[in-house]
Amino acid sequence: MRIFKRSLAGLFALALATFGLSTLSVQAAPMSCQTSLGNSGATLTLANSTQAFCTTGNDTNTINSTYSLFGMTGWVLSEKNDNNDGDGTIEFTDAPVNVTQSGDWTIDTLAGLSNVVITLKAGNGFGAFLLDLTVANPLTGTWSSTKNLSHASIYYNGTPTTVPLPAGALLLVTGLAGLGFAARRRMKG
C-alpha cells in the first residue's frame, strides 16, 4: 500500500510538472508614480509592491520616525545603496545601480517585518514603494526610472524579530556544548 501511495504521489507530481502547474506563482503588478511634471520629474516603477508614493526632495532628508508614509509613522532607514547609512536590519544583496534607469533588486530578509519600503531617488524627487509580502518571492523584483537613479534606500516600520548574529552564534555554541556534554555523560554511564 505504501509503494502504491508513493507511486501515485510521484505520478501526480510528474503531471503537475508536465503541465507547468507546480510553478504557479503570484506576481504583483509593478507600481508606478511620478515625482513632478516637467524636465526634472521622473516616473519611477518598482515590481512586487502594493502602493507607490512620489514626492519632490530627497528621501534620506525627508523620511524619519515622524514622517507619515502610507498612513504610518516610525520609519527606520535600514540601508542606502551608496553608503553605510542605516541600521543594516535589511540590506540589498542586489542593489539598484546608481546612474542607470532600470535593473533588478534583491534584499536579504524581511526580518519578520510586515511594512518594508524601497525608495528610488531620481530627478527632483523620490518614489516610495511598499513591498507586497504576499507574492511568491517578496525579496526580489525589478525597477525602472525615466531619469538616472541617484540612489535607492530601504526603510522599515516595526520591530524586527530576527536574532542578531552575535546572539545567534552564542546560542549555537551553547547548544553544541550542551550536546557534547550529554554525549560524554552517556558514554561514561
Residue, then its C-alpha position, 0 to 999 in steps of 0.5 A: m500500500r505504501i509503494f502504491k501511495r508513493s507511486l501515485a504521489g510521484l505520478f501526480a507530481l510528474a503531471l503537475a510538472t508536465f503541465g507547468l502547474s507546480t510553478l504557479s506563482v503570484q506576481a504583483a503588478p509593478m507600481s508606478c508614480q511620478t515625482s513632478l511634471g516637467n524636465s526634472g520629474a521622473t516616473l519611477t516603477l518598482a515590481n512586487s509592491t502594493q502602493a507607490f508614493c512620489t514626492t519632490g526632495n530627497d528621501t534620506n532628508t525627508i523620511n524619519s520616525t515622524y514622517s507619515l508614509f502610507g498612513m504610518t509613522g516610525w520609519v527606520l532607514s535600514e540601508k542606502n545603496d551608496n553608503n553605510d547609512g542605516d541600521g543594516t536590519i535589511e540590506f540589498t544583496d542586489a542593489p539598484v545601480n546608481v546612474t542607470q534607469s532600470g535593473d533588478w533588486t534583491i534584499d536579504t530578509l524581511a526580518g519578520l517585518s510586515n511594512v518594508v519600503i524601497t525608495l528610488k531617488a531620481g530627478n527632483g524627487f523620490g518614489a516610495f514603494l511598499l513591498d507586497l509580502t504576499v507574492a511568491n518571492p517578496l525579496t526580489g523584483t525589478w525597477s525602472s526610472t525615466k531619469n538616472l537613479s541617484h540612489a535607492s534606500i530601504y526603510y522599515n516600520g516595526t520591530p524586527t524579530t530576527v536574532p542578531l548574529p552575535a546572539g545567534a552564534l552564542l546560542l549555537v555554541t551553547g547548544l553544541a556544548g550542551l550536546g557534547f556534554a550529554a554525549r560524554r555523560r552517556m558514554k561514561g554511564 
